């Protein structure tokens, strides 16, 4: 048994945010019906690296989903999508505001016909507000929501993180919103609309940045590898040319770091004995620690600090994450059979003790579940199926 077994989700989103939310729900057992256009979802082509001309992102973001091809440009395709929505528990989409309505899937009419439906809508700026109709991608949300301003060093332009953080955050919050709405439905029998903006998701992750500005008028700026007043917490160079992140900014971990360094007296030094004192002497403390770490190889330091209970860890590449025995043991990194062979990908999170999620299959071939879903969910007969195929409203594959 998986936690979301019995929940059917119709996913109409493309690119990243809604598909990532759908991935999370599917990982925990929801039946996610992924509707694709005849040419396939754009994610089948996205990603920095390809194998045999195919995306290496698709096997991850579409795993555990059922691929159904419907041409929503055709009236019959839109009619089938509406029927599927009304046969589902959740409708998940990330079109620009107004597109869902033009497809005949406006939430108001859907909820009138099926009051228990949950409609999760992800867009750049949300369904309301002055920016409602603006196009928005995750990178734009990261910039406008204040995240990008905080990344990098103060003397350089703010870089991107190398991942689609805005989309991922929005997908995560949308999945959380779906679960909250389903919990309410258990009590009331009624669904609702979950309105998730990419910018809202980024702003929600700003910790105390806005409160600091409100209280002091000061704007937090880029500070590179450190946070002002938080010491020691930095990347420190090692003898073999790598970097180790050490986070020993609390009194206990700092004392243990001093023991590991063979400098226990530093923990009693008035310049470093308290959190505020260490923050005031951050630069000199970082120099002192860096001089020590440069005398040792990274693996040696990592083992030493682990023995002393100091929070620390190397800056890993994908190769090192993939080969780390801890991540393999926890299932954070798993090997999955895909049409492109056995590939590594991230595992299912979070881990549930009684109803763990899992990966039943990687991203499916285009339209492989079309006939199955239209027959089993909508009761579509042979004659109707043949007509839809003839009109090129649907498409399907014979193999997974």
Order of alpha helices (4+ residues) and beta strands (2+ residues): beta-alpha-beta-beta-beta-alpha-beta-alpha-beta-alpha-alpha-beta-alpha-alpha-beta-alpha-alpha-beta-beta-alpha-alpha-alpha-alpha-beta-alpha-alpha-beta-beta-alpha-alpha-beta
